[in-house]
Amino acid sequence: MLKSYYIFGGEYLSKPNQNQQQEYRRVRTPKKGEIPGVVEQIMGHGKLKVRCADGNIRMTRIPGKMKKRIWIREGDVILVKPWDFQADEKADVIWRYTKTESNWLERKGYLKM
């Protein structure tokens, strides 16, 4: 009988069993100086327009180390860190939440839109 394999990052991994336990991951909560927000518009060249939880709409950029690793779409919940200058207008993206994590954030009161 042949086994099927998944290719992940150049390595061959065996197919996960259906009987495996569900993996739990801790949700990254916003720390001091970080603000959650929802992506409103993708501007291109790694720039996004984000409606932040504090009420401001900021132009954010995706840093180079995140650009090719994660994909951000309109409606995604992300975590941004405002710049030291122009803090009300510009910020950097530091995290993208999954749908499950964003639901948890909303239930716990971190995401007030």
TORVOVEX-39994 format. One record per residue: residue in three letters; y, z, x of N, C-alpha, C in turn. Coordinates in steps of 0.001 Angstrom, whole numbers, padded with zeros to 6 digits, always signed. Atoms other than C-alpha are relative to their C-alpha. Example, Ala and Ser with C-alpha at 12.3 -4.5 7.8 and 13.67 -1.06 7.14 Angstrom:
ALA-001190+000000+000890-004500+007800+012300+001200+000000+000900;SER-001190-000060-000820-001060+007140+013670+001090+000730-000770;
//
This chain:
MET-001182+000000+000833+000000+000000+000000+001252+000000+000882;LEU-001225+000095-000777+003427-000964+001357+001031+000990-000503;LYS-001104-000884+000359+006266+001535+001434+001294-000796+000031;SER-001305+000650-000051+009778+000410+000629+000969+000924+000732;TYR-000945-000756-000804+012623+001499+002871+001424-000418-000334;TYR-001420+000275+000121+016367+001744+002569+000581-000103+001403;ILE-000683+000105-001284+018524+000600+005457+001346+000680-000155;PHE-001229-000763+000082+021365+003022+006067+000561+000178+001396;GLY-000652-000149-001296+023669+002690+009055-000866-000462+001152;GLY+000827+000518-001070+021143+000683+011054-001332+000717+000154;GLU+001250-000741-000083+018326+003194+010486-000835-000285-001241;TYR+000893+000153+001144+015296+002831+008273-000334+001383-000550;LEU+000297-001267+000655+014896+005666+005792-001011-000253-001104;SER+000994+000191+001054+012014+006162+003435+000653+000150-001361;LYS-000521-000036+001365+012578+005736-000288-000074+001428-000534;PRO+000031-001381+000498+013534+009045-001935-000993+000143-001163;ASN+000949-000279+001075+010915+010597-004197+000736+000396-001274;GLN-000587-000391+001281+011587+011134-007878-000086+001504-000209;ASN+000210-001434+000187+010416+014757-007521+000905+000857+000871;GLN-000865-000764-000884+013075+015743-005004+001027+000790-000803;GLN-000977-000857+000660+015490+018515-005912+001373-000644+000042;GLN-001353+000532+000050+019041+017687-006901+000846+000661+001080;GLU-000833-000515-001075+021535+018075-004081+001308+000535-000573;TYR-001252-000594+000434+024472+020424-004679+000977-000036+001154;ARG-001033+000085-001016+027735+019964-002831+001211+000773-000481;ARG-001180-000782+000329+030748+022213-002751+001205-000923-000169;VAL-001186+000827+000257+033943+020722-004202+001125+000470+000907;ARG-001127-000318-000883+036853+020564-001777+001218+000288-000853;THR-001163-000388+000789+039699+022468-003403+001270-000243+000821;PRO-001251+000231-000733+043346+021736-002523+000450+001256+000744;LYS-000518-001100-000808+044640+023921+000298+001523-000034-000057;LYS-001455-000073+000001+048263+024862+000970+000587-001307+000532;GLY-000645+001233-000415+050412+021732+001180-000723-001258-000453;GLU+000749+001151+000492+047820+019456-000479+000112-000060-001519;ILE-000220+000189+001431+048249+017995-003965-001006-001024-000534;PRO+000866+001024+000610+045676+016276-006196+000838-001002-000792;GLY-000712+001029+000744+046695+013042-007880-000943-001092-000464;VAL+000777+001097+000551+045478+009993-009792+000634-001314+000461;VAL-000483+001292-000481+045756+006462-008372+000468-000826-001192;GLU-000557+000825+001074+048044+004382-010618-000061-001477+000322;GLN-000078+001407-000369+048339+001161-008660-000367-000160+001468;ILE+000334+000331-001378+046886-000399-005526+000984-001070+000461;MET-001065+000879-000456+049688-002049-003564-000475-001004+001051;GLY+000485+000865-001062+047612-003654-000794+000344+000565+001365;HIS-000201-000443-001380+047457-003092+002967-000147+001508+000149;GLY+000264-001429-000127+046122+000445+002491+001035+000888-000634;LYS-001028-000794+000685+048974+001589+000258-000363+000153-001477;LEU+000299-000310+001396+048604+003227-003169+001194+000683-000640;LYS-000987-000752+000772+050944+004472-005887-000780+001065-000760;VAL+000773-001127+000534+049741+007933-006964+000892+000908-000827;ARG-000684-000997+000825+050842+010208-009818-000591+001355+000361;CYS+000468-001290-000501+050596+013691-008308+000103+001084-001071;ALA+000046-001098+000970+049929+016965-010130+001341+000716-000129;ASP-001308-000650+000095+053452+018207-009343+001030-000845-000750;GLY-000875+000824+000822+054942+015355-011419+000638-001172+000730;ASN-000600+001095-000772+056101+013059-008606-000955-001185+000096;ILE+000787+001198-000301+054940+009492-008100+000273-000335+001456;ARG-000151+000206-001432+054316+008990-004392-000661-001288+000442;MET+000621+001128-000685+053629+005954-002245-000854+000617+001105;THR+000896-000596-000981+050569+006958-000228-000628-001085+000851;ARG+000703+000943-000865+048741+005327+002636-001363+000578+000325;ILE+001342-000410-000385+045078+005412+003548-000058-000060+001519;PRO+000064+000026-001459+044693+006447+007205-001133-000897+000500;GLY+000964+000931-000564+042710+004160+009502-001427+000505+000008;LYS+001358-000526-000065+039720+006501+009795-000682-000005-001367;MET+000572+000033+001348+039239+006360+005990-000082-001405-000574;LYS-000152+001324+000599+040077+002697+005367-001319-000712-000257;LYS+001242+000745+000142+036646+001223+005954-001154+000857-000487;ARG+001085-000894+000386+034594+004284+004984-000067+000258-001504;ILE+000006-000267+001439+035670+004892+001381+000767-001089-000731;TRP-000668+000969+000858+036724+002616-001443+000703+000776-001101;ILE-000792-000679+001026+039505+003791-003742+000410-001022-001042;ARG-000353+000880+001111+040058+002234-007179+001055+000676-000870;GLU-000967-000564+000939+042686+002702-009872-000714+000991-000903;GLY+000585-001030+000843+042027+005865-011865-000766+001054+000769;ASP+000698-000997-000814+040310+007702-008986+000899+001204+000230;VAL-000722-001224-000331+041312+011304-008333-000103+000193+001507;ILE-000039-000170-001452+042398+011828-004730+000828+001224+000348;LEU-000778-001116-000521+043885+014588-002611+000971-000564+001025;VAL-001015+000534-000911+047149+013811-000820+000726+001128+000716;LYS-000825-000937-000764+049208+015566+001842+001360-000643+000203;PRO-001344+000569-000147+052959+014896+001553+000485+000059+001451;TRP-000582+000047-001333+054830+013927+004701+001009+001139+000153;ASP-000992-001046-000265+057138+016450+006370+001389-000436-000450;PHE-001258+000551+000492+060112+014183+005647-000344-000941-001146;GLN+000232+000791+001214+060422+012243+002377-001214+000516-000769;ALA+001170-000630+000615+057925+014707+000878-000145-000363-001476;ASP+000078+000356+001416+058815+013670-002700-000348-001464-000211;GLU+000219+001438+000144+058259+009971-001994-001269-000510+000671;LYS+001104+000557-000776+055464+009508+000577-001020+001067+000365;ALA+001093-000926-000328+052080+011039+001436-001155-000771+000630;ASP+001232+000563-000561+048736+010454+003168-001179+000415-000868;VAL+001227-000316+000730+045358+010299+001416-000919+000743+000951;ILE+000920-000735-000866+042952+012911+002774-001386+000165-000609;TRP+001305-000173+000634+040093+013006+000215-000067-000786-001292;ARG+000240+000630+001296+038610+011049-002711-001100+000772-000700;TYR+000967-000753+000787+036806+012972-005443-000884-000955-000807;THR+000883+000742+000892+033786+011677-007346+000346+000367-001439;LYS-000270-000294+001419+033803+011641-011168-000404+001429-000348;THR+000478-001354+000288+031771+014864-011306+000944+001044+000586;GLU-000916-000941-000638+034079+016616-008845+001348+000038-000712;SER-001290+000021+000694+037210+015471-010706-000094+000694-001358;ASN+000196-000742+001249+035772+016792-013991+000023+001501+000257;TRP+000017-001410-000356+035160+020144-012293+001414+000499+000296;LEU-001386-000371-000319+038734+020215-010920+000836+000154-001265;GLU-000765-000055+001251+040121+019519-014395-000366+001246-000807;ARG+000441-001199+000739+038035+022290-015977+000538+001280+000624;LYS-000469-001194-000701+039139+024811-013319+001517+000091+000068;GLY-001462-000075+000063+042840+023941-013753+000729-000489+001235;TYR-000661+000540-001196+043538+022291-010376+000741-001293-000309;LEU-000538+001316+000306+044348+018943-012005+000742+000057-001325;LYS-000824-000060+001209+047230+019238-014462+000864-001234-000059;MET-000756+001254+000088+048499+015820-015472+000772-000063-001292;
//
